[in-house]
Amino acid sequence: MRLKITHRTEYRYDAPVQYLLQRLRLLPVSGQTQTVLSWALKVEGAREEVRFTDHYGNDTRLLSVEGDRDFITVEASGEVATRDTSGVCGSHQGFAPLWLFAQETPLTTIGGGIRKLAEAVGTGTDIERLHRLMAMIGERVAYTPGTTNATTPAEAALALKTGVCQDHSHIFAAAARAMGFPSRYVSGYLMMDAVEQAASHAWAEAHVPGLGWVAFDPANGISPDERYVKVATGRDYRDASPVSGIRLGQAEERLAVTVTVEQ
């Protein structure tokens, strides 16, 4: 499938920004499940300081703002050819060792609730157990925007029984690690019925002996297919977030995000 994607982020401030540094992970790379045909990053109101590939394999850019700027716009757009591999993403690559993805993070701490969830999965083949885990998360944690935020840990979201795709992915990663599988968080795009969306998407991958990385989307109850485009991976949201940064000054920020994904 050939997908056309536009991801526009606009920041406006009620006063000039003294200093701002942003890290962008908005550039997909080609791999087993996708081929990037074209991609462009347009930035207004900031300057690019450096670009590099981080230790998770993410194409990363750093932007800075100094002076009297009161707005920034970042638009990532392009076309990607995708393939349905039943969620199988290939062998582990990159500078980060596989054991790193078996470790807990502040957002994926394995508490009592996560441990009970992992134990409730039961027996079976590796793939059967991971698909059962994905289904259980979808059943137990309702998709409800506004009930959690970017700092909500997996254990808290599981206890609330509500959250968004970020929370589903954190819960899956934490529980999969408790089951003995290295796991990672994925940020990217999903073509849905509505062309225009309010945000990008997130899912998770578990490393399965003999298969490599296999993707699971608990928010939708499926292994990602040709409707998905992977952009960044990491141990949790903080490692793979599309945009993150720091800002100095007292200016109030207004954020507007528009994502379109179409065939």
N, C-alpha and C positions, 0 to 999 in steps of 0.2 A: 504494500500500500504506500502511496505517496502522500505525505502530509505537509500542509503549509501552516506554519506557526508564526504568530506575532505575540510578543510578550512586552507590554509597555508599562513602565513604572514611573510615576510622576510624584515628586516631592515638592511641596510649596511651604514656605516659611513666612511668618508674620513679621520677621525682622531679618536683616542680613546675618548669614552664618559666619562665625569667626573661623572655625576650622571643622572640616569633616573628612573622614576617611572611610571609604566603602570598599567591600570585597564582593566581587561579582563572580558567581558560578552560573553562567547563563549560556554557555557554549557547549552543545552536545558533541560527542566524538563518535566516530564510526566504530562498529564492533560486530559481534555475531548477530545481534538482533536488529541492527540499523546501519544505514549508510548515509552520512550527511552529504547532500547534494549541493547545498549552498547555505551560507549562514553569515549574517552581518550584525554588528553591534554598533548602534548609534548612541552617542552620549552628548547631551547639551547641558551646559552649566557646570561642568567638572572636567578635569583633565586626567588622562590615563598616566599613572606613574610607572607601572610595571606589569608585565604579564608572565605567567609561569604555570607549569603543571605541578599541582601539589602532590603529596605522597600517596593520596588516594586515586590519583590519575585524573583529577578534575582540571579542566582548563580554567584558570583563575586570573582575574584582572583586579588591580587596585586603582581606585579613583580617589582624587583629593580635591577639596574645595577650600579656597582661602579668599578673603576679601568681602565683597558686598553682594554676593550671590544670594537670591532669595528663592531660587527654584533649581531643580535638577530633573532631567528626564533621561531615562535609559530605555532604549527599545532594542530588543533582540528579535530577529526574524530570519526565516529561511525555510528550506524544504528538506525533508528527510524521508528516505525510502525505508520502510520497516518490513520485518519478516516475523511471521508467527512461528516460534520455536517451542511452543508449549511451556514457556517460561524458562527454558534452559538457556543460560547466558554465557556459558563457557568456563574455562579454567581460570584460576586466580592469577592475576597479573598486577604489576605495580610495585612500588617501593614498600608499602605497608605490609608487614608479614601477616599471614593468615591468622596467627594466634591473637593478633591485636583485635580482631573482630569477635573474639570469644570473650572479651573483657567487658565488664559493666562500665557504664558512664552515668553521670548524674541524672540523665533523662531516661536511662534504661536500667536502673538499679533493680536487682532481683529481690523483691520483698516477699512477704507471705502470700499475697494474692497472686503474684506472678508464678511463684513456685507451685501453688495449688493448681493453677491453670495448666501448667506444664505436666504435672502429674496426672491430671484428668484426661490428657490426650490418649493415654493407654498404649497398647502395643500395635505392632504392624511394621510394614516396611518404612524406611525413612520418608519416602514420598507420601505414603498414606498418612503417616503421623503429622507431617507438616501441613498437608491439605486439611486434616481434621483440626489442627490448631487454627488455621486461617478461618475455617467455618465457625469455630467456637467463639473467636473474637468478634466476628460479625454478628453473631447471635447475642452476645453478652454486652457489647458496647454499641449503643445506638449512635448513628451519625447525626449529630446535632451541633451545627455551627454556633459559636459564641459561648459555649460552656467551658472551654479550655483555652489556653493560650500557648505561645511558643515555649514557655518555661514549665509547662505541666509535665511532671514525670509519668512514666508508663504506669507505675503502681497507683498513682492518684487517679488517672483516667480510668483505669480498670475498676477502682472502687466507686467512682462516680457513675459508671456504666454508661457514659456518654462521651462524645468527643468528635474529632474529625479524622481525616486520613493520616495526619501526622501522628495522632495518638494511636490509631490502629497499628501503624508501622512500628512505633516504639514498643508497643505491647508485644507484637509479634517478634521483634528482634530480641527483647529481653527473655521471652518465654523460649524461643528457639535456642538461645544460649544456655538457658537452664536445662534444656534437653540435650545439650552437648554439641549443637551445631553453631559454628561461627556464623554470624549474621550481620547484615548491614542495612542501612537506611538509604533509600533512593529518592531523589527528587527529579521531576520531569513533567511530561505533559500526557494528557489522555484525551483522545477525541471522543466527545460525548454527543448526545442529541442536540444540545444547545451549542452553537458555534462559539458564542462569546461566553467566557467564564470569568469569575472573580479572582481566581488564583490558579497557580500551578498545582500539580498533583504529587502524591507521595505514596510509596509502597516499600516493600522490604524484600531482601534476598537472603536465602540460607545456603551455606556451602554443604553440599551433599557428596559423600565419597562416591567416586565413579562417575559423577555427573558435573561437578563443579558448582558454580553459582546457579541457583534456581529462584525465580521471582514469584512472589505471592502478594496479592492485593486484598487484604482483609476488608477494606471499605466496600469492595465490589464482589468479593467472594470468588475471584478467579485468579489464575496465573496470567500475567500480562501477555497480550497478543499483539497483533500488528497495529492496534490503535494507540499503543504506548510509545513514547519517546523518552529514553533515559538521558538525563543531563549531568547529574552529579551523584556521587555515593560517599558514604562515610559511616562512622559508628553510630551517629544519630543526626538529628536535624541540624545541630550546630556545625557539624562537619560538611553538610551538603546543602545548606540553605542557599537559595538563589541570590539573595542580597543580605549582607550584614555589615555592621560598621559602628563607628563611634562619632559623636558630634559634640562640639564645645559651644557653649553659649546658652542664652535663655530663650531663643526663638521656639515658638510652638510649631510643630510639624503636622502637615496634612498630607496623607498618602492616598494615592489613587492607583489601582492596578487593574489592567485589562489584559486578558489572555484570549486569543482566538486560535482554535485548532480545527482545521477543515481538510477534507480530502481533495 
